[in-house]
């Protein structure tokens, strides 16, 4: 009679241990997925932001050069007074 109780308690402990292991692995996998997705989103955001910044700098440079050429054409430097 007592042997069955010990076996039952042992199996219960094994079940609880396995359940805790499964929960731990599940939590670890979920945490890994969340961190991986966050990293991917931040990488994408940084890449897009860098591309927009480069486009802004190129556009600013082109506009500055165009404005300088326009002012050189409009203001005569060799004009006779």
C-alpha positions as CSV (number, residue, x, y, z in Angstrom):
1,X,0.0,0.0,0.0
2,X,2.7,2.5,0.9
3,X,4.7,1.6,-2.2
4,X,1.9,2.8,-4.4
5,X,1.9,6.2,-2.5
6,X,5.6,6.6,-3.0
7,X,5.3,5.7,-6.7
8,X,2.4,8.2,-7.1
9,X,4.3,11.0,-5.3
10,X,7.4,10.2,-7.4
11,X,5.4,10.3,-10.6
12,X,3.8,13.5,-9.5
13,X,7.2,15.1,-8.9
14,X,8.4,14.0,-12.3
15,X,5.3,15.4,-13.9
16,X,5.7,18.7,-12.2
17,X,9.4,18.8,-13.1
18,X,8.7,18.1,-16.8
19,X,5.9,20.7,-16.8
20,X,8.3,23.3,-15.4
21,X,10.9,22.3,-18.0
22,X,8.4,22.7,-20.8
23,X,7.3,26.1,-19.5
24,X,10.9,27.2,-19.2
25,X,11.7,26.2,-22.8
26,X,8.5,27.8,-24.0
27,X,9.3,31.0,-22.3
28,X,12.8,31.0,-23.6
29,X,11.6,30.4,-27.2
30,X,9.0,33.2,-26.9
31,X,11.6,35.6,-25.4
32,X,14.0,34.7,-28.2
33,X,11.4,35.3,-30.9
34,X,10.4,38.7,-29.3
35,X,14.0,39.8,-29.2
36,X,14.7,38.6,-32.7
37,X,11.7,40.4,-34.1
38,X,12.6,43.6,-32.2
39,X,16.2,43.4,-33.5
40,X,14.9,43.0,-37.1
41,X,12.5,45.9,-36.8
42,X,15.2,48.2,-35.3
43,X,17.6,47.2,-38.1
44,X,15.0,47.9,-40.7
45,X,14.2,51.3,-39.1
46,X,17.9,52.2,-38.9
47,X,18.4,51.2,-42.6
48,X,15.4,53.2,-43.8
49,X,16.4,56.2,-41.7
50,X,20.0,56.1,-43.1
51,X,18.7,55.9,-46.6
52,X,16.4,58.9,-46.0
53,X,19.2,60.8,-44.5
54,X,21.5,60.1,-47.4
55,X,18.7,61.2,-49.8
56,X,18.2,64.4,-47.9
57,X,21.9,65.2,-47.9
58,X,22.2,64.5,-51.7
59,X,19.1,66.6,-52.4
60,X,20.5,69.4,-50.2
61,X,23.8,69.3,-52.0
62,X,22.1,69.3,-55.5
63,X,19.9,72.2,-54.5
64,X,22.8,74.1,-53.1
65,X,24.8,73.6,-56.4
66,X,21.9,74.5,-58.5
67,X,21.3,77.7,-56.4
68,X,25.0,78.7,-56.7
69,X,24.8,78.2,-60.5
70,X,21.7,80.3,-60.8
71,X,23.2,83.1,-58.7
72,X,26.3,83.0,-60.8
73,X,24.2,83.3,-64.0
74,X,22.0,86.1,-62.6
75,X,24.8,88.2,-61.1
76,X,27.1,89.4,-63.8
77,X,30.7,89.5,-62.5
78,X,32.2,90.9,-65.6
79,X,29.7,93.7,-66.1
80,X,30.9,97.1,-67.2
81,X,29.7,99.9,-64.9
